[in-house]
């Protein structure tokens, strides 16, 4: 992997692209540390310290991971990439439900451009809702679970103009993030949005590790690193694992030319759903806690605060695990259509050796997909539970680095970016094919 980066910097075109990506990342991190206008930075930092040292758990821990810690600092890029992720997931689900969107998807590049435009509009709408909710909680003194009482987070908490200015700044920051992501995709290397997610997640990694060292000492720190390396190796192994279903194309005459006769395969990954089920499950798990925060005096709210706020509670872990398994099967079922794949194979003269074309091929693909989705769902559930188990076992911080969405994003985006760099190197240097 390191040799790929060395060769990339020796290639002028690739070097410019990588340097451009690094420049955008620096701008991105600068906006993530710049406070929004009207924010009392001193009181915010004091509230963060009080909340992290107390027993209260923030309801926005997942979004804070995707914002690289910018959310709880109320910066210009406080919302991070989360509105875009949510909008993309919603559009993917709506494509299956709404015939108009499904028709756009089948139109090719023009239809995909239209869907991307809808995603941008939905992202801005979600950003307005999220920014309004976050600033409203900061204004009322409930953003950190009451840890900021007596220390107003806004300079003018009673001013409507100041409230709207902060919301507008955060929404504009989300629009800028989308623009930066598209710039990386067009002029850099890799998928822009994925790299920005990777950047924000990695930004919280050193602080989380150093907090473990300060609270638990060097022995626990070294043990966590050793366990983390083993987990990373296991995640890489599973993320690369796939079931290859062989496909043979029959020979056919078109005019005077012979076509077909080739063989290929359909790669079905063990983790076909990626990190989407974890995001779905995390979002649902935060809804009861969010409702309980606005009705803190009710008996049901007390029960939720006791069982569904702290990640180290067994009931929380069991519910979270079952939701991940359910959403894994659900997401795979809507993103991979065995009937469509079987029809396309039959249309172009393809078949699976030993399996008849048509309905038998569809049933076979569905059977194989369900068999490999089971270990994939269990794998996602166990990876997502690692931070919660660490919190319960060693009392680690809520942002335990090795596990959950953090590790899946770091490994997934890292592997994809390295593959794209290597593919571009192979286009410029064919030495590897001659040896």
C-alpha positions, 0 to 999 in steps of 0.5 A, spaced: 500 500 500 505 504 501 509 503 495 502 505 491 502 512 494 510 512 493 509 511 485 503 515 485 507 521 488 512 520 482 506 521 477 505 528 476 498 527 474 496 523 480 501 527 485 496 533 483 490 530 484 492 527 491 495 534 493 488 537 491 485 532 496 489 534 501 488 541 500 481 540 501 481 536 507 485 542 510 479 546 508 474 541 511 478 541 518 479 548 518 471 549 518 470 544 523 474 548 528 471 555 526 465 556 531 459 559 528 457 566 530 454 567 536 457 561 540 460 562 547 466 558 545 468 558 553 462 556 555 461 550 550 468 547 552 466 547 559 460 544 558 463 539 553 468 537 559 463 537 564 458 532 560 464 527 558 466 527 565 459 526 568 454 520 567 450 523 562 450 521 555 450 525 549 444 524 544 448 526 538 454 521 539 453 518 532 452 525 528 458 527 532 463 522 530 461 524 523 462 531 524 469 529 527 467 532 534 465 539 530 457 538 532 459 539 540 463 545 539 457 548 534 462 550 529 461 552 522 461 545 519 457 542 526 452 538 522 458 534 518 456 529 512 450 526 516 445 530 512 448 528 506 448 521 508 441 521 511 438 524 504 442 519 500 439 513 504 432 516 504 433 516 496 435 509 495 429 507 499 425 511 495 427 509 488 424 502 490 418 505 492 416 511 487 416 508 480 418 515 477 425 515 481 426 507 479 425 510 472 430 515 473 435 510 475 434 506 469 435 512 464 443 512 466 447 518 467 442 523 466 437 520 471 442 519 476 444 526 475 437 528 477 437 523 483 443 527 485 440 533 484 434 531 489 439 528 494 442 535 494 435 538 496 433 533 501 440 534 504 439 542 505 432 540 508 435 535 513 440 540 515 435 546 516 431 541 521 437 538 524 441 545 525 434 548 528 434 542 533 441 543 535 441 550 536 434 550 540 437 545 545 443 549 545 439 555 547 435 551 552 441 549 555 439 541 554 444 540 549 449 536 553 444 533 558 444 539 563 451 540 564 451 547 561 446 549 566 448 556 568 453 557 562 449 559 556 452 557 550 449 563 546 451 570 547 444 572 545 440 566 547 433 570 547 435 573 540 431 570 534 436 574 529 442 570 533 438 564 533 437 564 525 444 566 524 447 560 527 442 556 523 443 559 517 451 558 518 450 551 519 446 550 513 451 553 509 456 549 512 453 543 509 452 546 502 459 547 502 461 540 505 457 537 499 461 542 494 467 540 497 466 532 496 464 533 489 470 537 487 474 531 490 470 526 486 471 531 480 478 533 480 481 528 486 482 521 487 476 517 490 469 518 492 469 525 495 463 524 500 467 518 502 473 521 503 470 527 507 467 522 512 473 518 513 477 525 515 471 526 520 472 519 523 479 519 523 479 526 526 476 523 533 481 517 533 487 520 536 483 524 542 479 517 544 486 513 544 489 519 548 483 519 553 484 511 554 491 512 556 490 518 561 484 515 564 486 507 564 494 508 564 499 505 559 497 498 560 490 498 558 492 503 552 497 498 549 492 492 550 487 496 546 492 498 540 493 490 540 486 488 540 485 494 535 490 491 530 487 484 531 480 487 529 482 491 523 485 485 520 479 481 521 475 487 518 479 487 512 478 480 511 471 480 512 470 486 507 474 483 502 471 476 502 466 475 497 462 469 494 463 468 486 458 465 482 461 463 475 457 465 469 458 463 462 456 466 456 454 462 450 456 463 443 452 467 438 452 469 431 450 477 429 451 478 422 458 475 420 461 476 427 461 471 433 460 474 440 460 471 447 463 464 449 466 468 455 466 466 462 465 471 468 462 471 475 458 475 480 461 477 486 457 477 492 460 480 498 459 477 505 458 484 507 453 486 502 450 492 506 456 496 508 455 500 514 448 502 512 444 497 517 449 500 523 447 507 521 439 505 520 439 502 527 443 507 531 438 512 528 432 508 531 436 507 537 436 515 538 429 516 537 426 514 544 432 517 548 430 524 544 423 523 546 424 522 553 429 528 553 423 532 552 418 529 557 423 527 562 418 527 568 414 522 565 415 514 568 416 512 561 421 517 560 425 515 566 425 507 564 428 509 557 433 513 560 435 508 565 435 502 559 436 506 552 441 512 553 447 508 556 450 504 551 453 499 556 446 496 558 444 489 556 437 491 553 440 496 549 445 492 546 440 486 545 436 491 541 441 494 537 444 488 535 437 485 533 436 492 529 442 491 525 441 484 523 434 486 521 436 492 517 442 488 514 437 483 510 432 489 509 437 493 505 440 487 501 433 485 499 432 492 496 439 493 493 440 486 490 434 484 486 435 476 484 430 477 479 433 483 475 440 479 475 437 473 472 433 476 467 439 480 464 443 474 464 438 470 460 437 476 455 444 476 454 445 469 453 448 468 460 447 462 465 450 459 471 453 452 470 448 447 472 443 452 473 437 453 468 436 460 466 430 464 468 426 462 475 431 457 477 437 462 476 433 467 480 431 462 486 439 460 486 441 467 487 436 468 492 438 462 496 446 464 496 444 471 497 440 469 504 446 464 506 452 469 505 447 475 508 447 471 515 454 471 517 454 478 514 449 481 519 452 477 525 459 480 523 456 487 523 452 486 529 458 484 533 463 490 530 457 495 532 457 492 539 465 492 540 465 500 543 459 498 548 462 492 550 469 496 551 465 501 555 462 496 560 468 492 561 474 497 561 470 504 562 472 507 556 469 513 553 463 513 549 468 514 543 471 508 543 475 508 537 476 500 535 469 498 533 462 500 530 461 505 524 468 508 526 472 502 524 468 500 518 468 507 515 476 507 516 477 500 513 472 501 507 474 508 505 481 506 506 481 500 501 477 503 496 481 509 495 488 505 495 484 500 490 482 507 485 490 509 486 492 502 484 487 502 478 490 509 476 497 507 476 496 501 472 493 505 467 499 509 466 504 503 467 503 496 464 509 493 467 505 489 472 501 485 466 508 483 463 511 480 469 
